[in-house]
């Protein structure tokens, strides 16, 4: 007989009460809290997969306070609306200390659920659904999840603040059993759809970023160029706010006042994520150095930085450190989805500590909160906002099975006296096809601005079907060069 029901559950009354509070659908008289209606990118696909009888373990990963818990609540509401019986759904949040410290960890909780709520074994009757929020905070979570997945007829959905911890468990214990959805901070269009739905409803439909690899670029972007001037004016005002504050949802849903946004972001990232979350996940021996590295990346966001140079700066600032130590901390920040590192294209077999990567914050608002503001988006010179625009643009340059690089090469690689040609981003798919994307946020675009894109396409003509220039205002399609120029606003709301 299934031991998850035959053995008597051993949970404290406090733990039982918290679990019951987290699962109000078990009691018909209780009204669950109102769930946001807006579904983030990837959530509709998640809901579709969960309604299937069989499937992989679902993993949702991303930094804190970007909507992972909301996605779980939407999934539960969707299942209930699809006819799943309430007693077949268990939701546990391990940011609750009492639950993390409950004796035996996850298995006794699931055993109690099968015994007291389902009243039958997990391998008997209807399919069970178990949702585990912030699961990485639980000791030996991967062993327990593997045991549940291998032993019982149950659909599992997990969330975690760090990509590396959830992914590490996936590689070591859940290999071939898990499907991962990444959830960064809100993109600009997501912000509009969630909190400015009337404005968003008048924008042409969103496209998948994957479409730039093989689709007709003119077909993708032209509908956005046909928007009315009043629409564009309104959208530009909202983009200015997003440029300053970034994509954390509490800055838009009314929970954080207009005079508190910078303090909120600083406390969330510096105090909680860097001070608590990352040290909980990784062996951080010097928390002050970790914070210093993050601030320096914020200061230099969008620029090329070599690990060796960053280590030298750290030592000049009084830290007794080394390049390998700095490299590990950059890795931690990347896997906590706080920064993005872009390697040079084409990739080299051996990466040197002296070879720079382009590094950006994942959310521009964090940089602006740390330094208490940013130069005006529409009034500043391109030199003042160029790297900030690159940081803004990278928020949509992502997709499943895509790698993103940058390009920097002498016209004649064997002669370092020849001019250097650069492209800000190079998007590569699994087939090896690439699309170069250059950012030129200025009012007037001339022929020399296209040199990097043209050189790249000439060098990689068999793999680069076309290129994209992200501009301030210019929209144009150059059929001969197969390069489209797209205003930043259109580029951000297209995906």
C-alpha positions in Angstrom: 0.0 0.0 0.0 1.2 3.6 -0.8 3.3 4.6 2.3 2.4 8.3 1.6 -1.0 7.5 3.1 -0.5 4.4 5.2 2.0 5.9 7.5 0.6 8.4 10.0 1.6 12.0 9.1 3.7 13.8 11.7 3.3 17.5 11.3 2.9 20.1 13.9 -0.5 21.9 14.2 1.3 25.2 13.2 2.6 23.6 10.0 -0.9 22.1 9.2 -2.5 25.5 9.7 -0.1 27.3 7.4 -0.6 24.7 4.7 -4.3 25.0 5.0 -4.0 28.8 4.8 -2.0 28.4 1.6 -4.6 26.1 0.0 -8.0 27.9 0.6 -9.7 26.0 -2.2 -9.9 23.0 0.1 -12.6 24.8 2.1 -15.6 25.9 0.1 -16.5 28.7 2.5 -13.1 30.4 2.1 -12.5 32.9 -0.6 -9.0 32.9 -2.1 -7.2 36.2 -2.7 -7.8 37.9 -6.0 -5.3 36.7 -8.6 -4.0 39.2 -11.2 -5.6 38.5 -14.6 -2.6 39.3 -16.7 -0.6 36.3 -17.7 3.1 36.8 -18.3 5.0 35.5 -21.3 5.3 31.7 -21.1 2.4 31.3 -18.6 -0.3 30.3 -21.2 2.1 27.6 -22.5 2.7 26.4 -18.9 -1.1 26.1 -18.3 -1.5 24.1 -21.5 1.2 21.6 -20.5 -0.2 21.2 -17.0 -3.6 20.1 -18.4 -2.0 17.1 -20.1 -2.1 13.8 -18.3 1.6 13.2 -18.6 4.4 15.7 -18.7 7.8 16.8 -17.4 8.4 18.5 -14.1 7.8 22.2 -14.6 10.4 24.6 -13.3 9.8 28.4 -13.2 13.0 30.4 -12.4 13.7 34.0 -11.9 14.6 36.7 -9.4 12.3 37.5 -6.5 9.2 39.6 -6.9 8.8 39.1 -10.7 5.6 37.0 -10.7 6.6 33.4 -10.2 4.1 32.9 -7.3 1.4 34.6 -9.3 2.1 32.2 -12.2 1.5 29.3 -9.8 -1.7 30.8 -8.5 -2.9 31.3 -12.1 -2.0 27.7 -12.9 -4.0 26.5 -9.9 -7.0 28.7 -10.8 -6.8 27.4 -14.4 -6.8 23.7 -13.1 -9.8 24.4 -10.8 -11.6 26.0 -13.7 -10.9 23.0 -15.9 -12.6 20.6 -13.5 -9.7 19.4 -11.3 -11.0 18.7 -7.8 -9.6 21.0 -5.1 -8.4 18.1 -3.0 -6.0 17.0 -5.8 -4.0 20.3 -5.6 -1.3 21.0 -3.0 0.6 24.4 -2.8 3.5 24.9 -0.5 5.7 28.0 -0.1 9.1 27.4 1.4 9.8 31.1 2.1 7.9 30.2 5.2 10.5 29.4 7.9 8.2 27.1 9.8 7.7 24.9 6.7 11.4 24.9 5.8 12.2 23.7 9.3 9.4 21.1 9.5 10.9 17.8 10.4 11.6 15.5 7.4 11.2 18.2 4.8 8.9 17.8 1.8 7.9 14.1 2.1 5.9 14.3 5.4 4.0 17.3 4.0 3.0 15.4 0.9 2.2 12.3 3.0 -0.1 14.5 5.2 -1.7 15.9 2.0 -2.5 12.4 0.7 -3.8 11.2 4.1 -5.8 14.2 5.3 -6.9 16.0 2.1 -6.9 13.5 -0.8 -7.8 10.6 1.5 -6.3 8.2 -1.0 -2.8 7.3 -2.2 -1.1 9.5 -4.9 -1.0 6.5 -7.2 -4.8 6.0 -6.8 -7.6 7.9 -8.4 -7.3 11.3 -10.1 -4.0 12.9 -11.0 -2.4 14.9 -8.2 -0.8 18.4 -8.6 2.0 19.6 -6.3 3.2 23.2 -6.5 6.4 24.1 -4.6 7.3 27.8 -4.4 10.9 28.8 -3.6 11.8 25.1 -3.4 15.5 25.9 -3.4 15.2 27.1 0.2 14.5 23.6 1.3 17.4 21.2 2.2 17.7 18.2 -0.1 14.8 19.5 -2.2 16.1 17.8 -5.3 16.2 14.3 -3.7 12.6 14.7 -2.5 11.4 16.0 -5.9 13.2 13.1 -7.7 11.6 10.6 -5.3 8.1 12.0 -5.9 8.5 12.2 -9.7 9.9 8.7 -9.9 7.5 7.0 -7.5 4.1 8.6 -7.9 1.5 9.7 -10.4 1.8 13.5 -9.8 2.5 16.6 -11.8 5.1 18.8 -10.1 5.7 22.5 -10.6 8.7 24.2 -8.9 9.9 27.8 -8.6 13.3 29.2 -7.5 15.0 32.6 -7.3 18.2 31.2 -8.8 18.6 29.6 -12.2 21.7 27.7 -11.2 20.3 26.0 -8.1 17.2 24.8 -9.9 19.2 23.9 -13.0 21.8 22.1 -10.9 19.2 20.0 -9.3 17.8 19.4 -12.8 21.1 18.3 -14.2 22.1 16.0 -11.3 18.8 14.6 -10.1 16.1 15.5 -12.7 18.0 15.0 -15.9 15.5 14.6 -18.8 12.6 15.0 -16.4 12.2 18.8 -16.2 11.1 21.7 -18.5 12.3 25.1 -17.4 10.6 28.5 -18.0 12.7 31.6 -17.3 10.9 34.6 -15.8 13.0 37.8 -15.8 11.6 41.2 -14.8 8.7 42.6 -17.0 9.5 43.7 -20.5 8.2 47.0 -21.6 5.2 45.6 -23.5 4.3 43.3 -20.6 4.2 46.3 -18.3 1.8 48.0 -20.7 -0.4 44.9 -21.1 -0.6 44.4 -17.3 -1.2 48.0 -16.1 -2.1 50.0 -19.2 -4.4 47.5 -21.0 -6.3 50.2 -23.0 -3.1 51.5 -24.5 -1.8 48.0 -25.1 -5.0 46.9 -26.8 -4.4 49.4 -29.6 -0.8 48.2 -30.3 -0.3 45.6 -33.1 -0.1 42.0 -31.8 3.2 40.9 -30.2 5.5 38.7 -32.2 7.8 35.9 -30.9 11.5 37.0 -30.8 12.3 33.8 -32.6 10.7 35.2 -35.7 13.6 37.5 -36.4 15.8 34.5 -37.2 13.8 33.4 -40.3 10.9 35.8 -40.7 10.4 38.8 -42.9 11.7 41.7 -40.8 9.6 44.2 -42.7 6.5 42.2 -42.0 7.4 42.0 -38.3 8.0 45.7 -37.7 6.0 47.6 -40.3 2.6 47.4 -38.5 4.2 49.3 -35.6 5.4 52.0 -37.9 1.8 52.6 -38.9 0.6 53.5 -35.4 -1.0 57.0 -35.0 1.2 59.9 -33.9 -0.9 60.2 -30.7 -0.2 56.6 -29.9 3.5 57.0 -30.3 3.5 60.1 -28.2 1.7 58.3 -25.3 3.9 55.3 -25.6 7.1 57.4 -25.5 6.0 58.9 -22.2 5.4 55.4 -20.8 8.8 54.2 -22.1 10.5 57.1 -20.4 9.1 55.9 -17.1 10.1 52.3 -17.8 13.6 53.4 -18.9 14.0 55.0 -15.4 12.3 52.4 -13.2 12.7 49.1 -15.0 10.4 46.1 -14.9 9.7 45.1 -11.3 5.9 44.8 -11.1 5.4 46.4 -7.7 6.6 49.7 -9.2 3.5 49.8 -11.3 0.7 48.0 -9.4 0.4 50.7 -6.7 2.2 49.0 -3.9 5.3 51.3 -4.2 4.8 55.1 -4.2 6.4 57.3 -6.9 8.8 58.7 -4.2 9.8 55.3 -3.0 10.8 53.3 -6.1 14.6 53.8 -5.8 14.6 52.8 -2.1 12.4 49.8 -2.9 14.8 48.5 -5.6 17.9 49.2 -3.5 16.4 47.3 -0.6 15.2 44.5 -2.8 18.4 43.9 -4.7 21.2 45.1 -2.4 19.8 44.1 1.0 17.6 41.0 0.2 18.9 39.4 -3.0 22.7 40.2 -2.6 22.5 40.1 1.2 20.3 37.0 1.7 19.3 35.1 -1.5 22.7 34.8 -3.2 24.7 33.9 0.0 22.0 31.3 0.8 22.6 29.7 -2.6 26.3 30.0 -3.1 29.5 30.0 -1.0 29.9 33.8 -0.8 32.9 34.3 1.4 33.0 38.1 1.0 29.5 39.7 0.8 31.0 43.2 0.5 32.9 42.2 -2.6 29.8 40.7 -4.1 27.9 43.9 -3.6 30.9 45.9 -4.9 31.0 43.8 -8.1 27.3 44.3 -8.7 27.6 48.1 -8.3 30.5 48.2 -10.7 28.6 46.2 -13.3 25.7 48.6 -12.8 28.1 51.6 -13.3 29.5 50.0 -16.5 26.4 48.3 -17.8 26.5 47.7 -21.5 30.3 47.9 -21.6 33.0 45.3 -22.2 34.7 44.2 -19.0 37.5 41.6 -18.5 37.5 39.7 -15.3 41.2 40.5 -14.8 40.5 44.2 -15.1 37.6 44.0 -12.7 39.8 42.1 -10.2 42.4 44.8 -10.5 39.8 47.5 -9.8 38.6 45.6 -6.8 42.1 45.4 -5.3 42.6 49.1 -5.9 39.4 49.6 -3.9 40.8 47.7 -0.9 39.7 44.1 -1.6 42.3 41.4 -1.4 40.9 39.2 -4.2 41.9 37.5 -7.4 40.5 37.0 -10.9 39.1 33.5 -10.2 37.3 34.8 -7.1 35.8 37.7 -9.1 34.8 35.3 -11.9 32.9 33.1 -9.5 31.0 36.1 -8.2 30.1 37.2 -11.7 28.9 33.6 -12.3 26.7 33.8 -9.2 25.2 37.1 -10.3 24.5 35.7 -13.7 22.8 32.6 -12.4 20.7 34.7 -10.0 19.5 36.5 -13.1 20.8 39.8 -11.9 23.2 40.4 -14.8 23.8 39.0 -18.3 27.2 38.2 -19.8 27.6 38.2 -23.6 30.6 36.5 -25.0 32.4 37.5 -28.2 31.2 36.0 -31.5 32.3 33.6 -32.9 32.9 31.7 -29.7 36.4 30.6 -28.9 37.2 27.2 -27.4 39.1 28.6 -24.4 37.9 31.8 -22.7 40.7 33.9 -21.2 40.2 36.0 -18.1 41.7 38.9 -20.1 39.2 38.5 -22.8 36.3 41.0 -22.1 32.7 40.1 -22.0 29.9 42.6 -22.5 28.0 42.8 -19.2 24.6 44.4 -18.6 22.2 44.4 -15.7 19.1 42.4 -16.5 17.0 45.4 -15.3 18.0 49.0 -16.0 15.9 50.3 -13.1 18.3 48.7 -10.6 21.1 50.8 -12.0 19.1 54.0 -11.9 18.0 53.3 -8.3 21.6 52.8 -7.2 22.8 56.1 -8.8 19.5 57.9 -8.1 18.5 58.7 -11.6 19.5 58.5 -15.3 20.0 61.0 -18.1 16.9 61.9 -20.0 15.9 59.2 -22.6 14.7 61.6 -25.3 16.8 64.8 -24.5 20.2 63.4 -23.8 23.0 63.0 -26.3 23.6 59.5 -27.6 27.0 59.3 -25.9 25.3 59.7 -22.5 22.6 57.1 -23.0 24.1 54.6 -25.5 25.0 51.8 -23.0 21.8 52.4 -21.1 19.8 51.9 -24.3 21.7 48.6 -24.9 20.8 47.5 -21.4 17.2 48.4 -22.2 17.2 46.6 -25.5 18.6 43.3 -24.1 15.4 42.8 -22.1 13.7 41.5 -25.3 16.7 39.9 -26.9 16.1 36.5 -25.5 14.3 33.3 -26.3 14.4 29.5 -25.8 17.3 27.9 -27.6 18.9 31.2 -28.5 22.4 32.4 -27.5 23.3 36.1 -27.5 26.8 37.3 -28.2 28.5 40.5 -29.3 31.0 41.1 -32.1 34.2 43.1 -32.2 36.9 42.4 -34.8 39.5 44.2 -36.8 38.7 44.5 -40.5 41.8 42.4 -41.1 42.2 40.2 -38.0 45.9 39.8 -38.8 46.5 43.5 -38.9 45.6 45.3 -35.7 46.1 48.7 -37.4 43.0 48.2 -39.4 39.7 49.7 -38.2 37.6 47.7 -35.6 34.1 46.8 -36.6 31.6 46.1 -33.8 28.0 44.8 -33.5 26.3 45.2 -30.1 24.4 41.9 -30.1 24.5 38.7 -32.2 21.6 36.3 -31.8 22.4 32.7 -32.6 19.9 29.8 -32.9 20.5 26.1 -32.7 21.2 25.8 -36.4 24.0 28.3 -36.3 22.1 31.0 -38.1 22.7 34.5 -36.6 21.1 37.9 -36.7 23.3 41.0 -35.8 21.6 43.8 -33.9 23.2 47.2 -33.6 22.0 50.1 -31.3 22.3 53.6 -32.7 20.1 55.8 -30.6 20.5 59.1 -32.5 18.2 61.4 -34.5 20.1 61.1 -37.7 21.5 57.8 -39.1 24.1 58.0 -41.8 26.0 55.4 -43.9 28.9 55.0 -41.5 26.5 53.8 -38.8 25.8 50.7 -40.9 29.5 49.7 -41.3 29.5 47.2 -38.4 26.3 45.4 -39.6 27.5 45.3 -43.2 30.9 44.0 -42.3 29.4 41.3 -40.1 27.0 40.1 -42.8 29.8 40.1 -45.4 32.0 38.0 -43.0 29.1 35.6 -42.1 26.9 35.9 -45.2 26.0 32.2 -45.2 24.7 32.4 -41.6 23.3 36.0 -41.4 20.2 36.4 -43.6 19.6 40.0 -42.4 20.5 42.6 -39.7 18.7 45.0 -37.4 19.6 48.6 -36.5 17.7 49.9 -33.4 17.5 53.7 -33.8 15.8 56.7 -32.1 13.3 57.5 -34.8 14.4 56.1 -38.1 12.4 53.3 -39.8 13.7 52.0 -43.1 14.2 48.8 -45.0 17.4 48.5 -47.1 16.6 45.6 -49.5 20.1 45.6 -51.0 21.9 45.2 -47.6 18.9 43.4 -46.0 19.1 45.6 -42.9 16.1 47.1 -41.3 16.2 50.3 -39.1 13.7 50.2 -36.3 12.9 52.8 -33.6 13.7 51.7 -30.1 10.0 52.0 -29.1 8.9 49.7 -31.9 11.6 47.2 -31.2 10.6 46.9 -27.5 6.8 46.7 -28.1 7.1 44.2 -31.0 7.9 41.3 -28.7 
